[in-house]
Amino acid sequence: MASAMKSLITNHGRYVESFRIFLKNSTEHQCMQEFIEQQLPGVISSIGNGKSTINILSVGGGAGEIDLLMLSKVQARYPGVTINNEVIEPSAEQIFSYKERVAKTSNLENIKFTWHKETAYEYESRMNAEKDSKKWDFIHMVQMLYYVKDIPATIRYFHRLLEAQAKLLIILVSGASGWETLWKKYGSHLPLNDLCFYITSADIEAILNSAGLKHQLYELPSHMDITSCFTEGNTDGELLLDFLTETCEFSKTAPPELKQQIMEELRKPECSEERDGKVLFNNNLSVIVIEP
Ligand SMILES: C[S@@+](CC[C@H](N)C(=O)[O-])C[C@H]1O[C@@H](n2cnc3c(N)ncnc32)[C@H](O)[C@@H]1O
């Protein structure tokens, strides 16, 4: 039975749809937005000092919503300075949505956008083959390291591309979130494959500490309303369950016993709190800012 379960990322259409429902039902982007308003100006305060062009690399930029918010803060800090914003993103649909967003956003005149339809690893291989060692003033990886095969090597590679005053920013689910509880307990029963890894900021911190990379950590409180997951057959609930377990059609393909255990786990205080008749899953995030 367990072998019937497939990783969600193998079904691209369903992945994008479940991510959309997740964004609709969570404070994921709101809490990032708050961080960008309040803390990001401090993080990027010296990345462009003395530069006529600021080079920004977005790894797994998705549909660009968060990228554009971050870009507006760089513009505010360095008014009129040219920004070269390059995006590594393997999904054609996401690039399409990103381009649409750019087209309908004003005040982007001083920003040049370039999209590379490839994975982080393909980018690294292409740069190595082209003997290109272009450096960057700001590199960010927002909610994407789960999909990278060799996480320590990827962090080391992009860290080497930082200019002297640059920053590498990573956003990932927190080690103190419901994800940590759910994945540590049930990750080994879910279709973990080499396309998606159940990692949290606690794992990244361990990698950074053993590599001796200096970094700062910010915790962002966030929750996801998963009430609909408990109504059998609810379409949004099923997509959210897929997202939580990174499993395609979890409700239909999981062995009944595993499904029951996970449904019970999701209601427990280690994962969620019940408020006003709603089940709110702890979706706390961590922002990790790494120095060159
Ligand atoms: C959860 S989404 C996050 C998108 C965006 N950064 C945000 O927070 O809204 C993850 C993104 O990473 C992209 N992705 C998946 N595997 C990747 C890889 N190996 N290298 C770069 N990006 C990848 C996906 O296509 C998707 O757009």
The ligand as an SDF file (V2000), in Angstrom:
LIG
                    3D

 27 29  0  0  0  0  0  0  0  0999 V2000
    7.2860   26.5870   -2.1910 C   0  0  0  0  0  0  0  0  0  0  0  0
    7.7200   27.3810   -3.6890 S   0  0  0  0  0  0  0  0  0  0  0  0
    8.3010   28.9440   -3.1000 C   0  0  0  0  0  0  0  0  0  0  0  0
    8.2000   30.0260   -4.1160 C   0  0  0  0  0  0  0  0  0  0  0  0
    8.5480   31.4320   -3.6280 C   0  0  0  0  0  0  0  0  0  0  0  0
    9.9610   31.5350   -3.2690 N   0  0  0  0  0  0  0  0  0  0  0  0
    7.6310   31.8360   -2.4830 C   0  0  0  0  0  0  0  0  0  0  0  0
    8.0280   31.7560   -1.3230 O   0  0  0  0  0  0  0  0  0  0  0  0
    6.4840   32.1980   -2.7600 O   0  0  0  0  0  0  0  0  0  0  0  0
    9.2110   26.5430   -4.1620 C   0  0  0  0  0  0  0  0  0  0  0  0
    9.7450   26.9670   -5.5000 C   0  0  0  0  0  0  0  0  0  0  0  0
   11.0080   26.3310   -5.7260 O   0  0  0  0  0  0  0  0  0  0  0  0
   11.0550   25.8690   -7.0580 C   0  0  0  0  0  0  0  0  0  0  0  0
   12.0230   24.7560   -7.1140 N   0  0  0  0  0  0  0  0  0  0  0  0
   11.7820   23.4260   -6.9470 C   0  0  0  0  0  0  0  0  0  0  0  0
   12.9310   22.7220   -7.0570 N   0  0  0  0  0  0  0  0  0  0  0  0
   13.9250   23.6330   -7.2820 C   0  0  0  0  0  0  0  0  0  0  0  0
   15.3380   23.5210   -7.4890 C   0  0  0  0  0  0  0  0  0  0  0  0
   15.9380   22.3300   -7.4460 N   0  0  0  0  0  0  0  0  0  0  0  0
   16.0430   24.6440   -7.7280 N   0  0  0  0  0  0  0  0  0  0  0  0
   15.4260   25.8550   -7.7490 C   0  0  0  0  0  0  0  0  0  0  0  0
   14.0870   26.0150   -7.5470 N   0  0  0  0  0  0  0  0  0  0  0  0
   13.3460   24.9220   -7.3150 C   0  0  0  0  0  0  0  0  0  0  0  0
    9.6220   25.4610   -7.3610 C   0  0  0  0  0  0  0  0  0  0  0  0
    9.3600   25.4050   -8.7500 O   0  0  0  0  0  0  0  0  0  0  0  0
    8.8290   26.5580   -6.6440 C   0  0  0  0  0  0  0  0  0  0  0  0
    8.5810   27.6680   -7.4710 O   0  0  0  0  0  0  0  0  0  0  0  0
  1  2  1  0
  2  3  1  0
  2 10  1  0
  3  4  1  0
  4  5  1  0
  5  6  1  0
  5  7  1  0
  7  8  2  0
  7  9  1  0
 10 11  1  0
 11 12  1  0
 11 26  1  0
 12 13  1  0
 13 14  1  0
 13 24  1  0
 14 15  1  0
 14 23  1  0
 15 16  2  0
 16 17  1  0
 17 18  1  0
 17 23  2  0
 18 19  1  0
 18 20  2  0
 20 21  1  0
 21 22  2  0
 22 23  1  0
 24 25  1  0
 24 26  1  0
 26 27  1  0
M  CHG  2   2   1   9  -1
M  END
$$$$
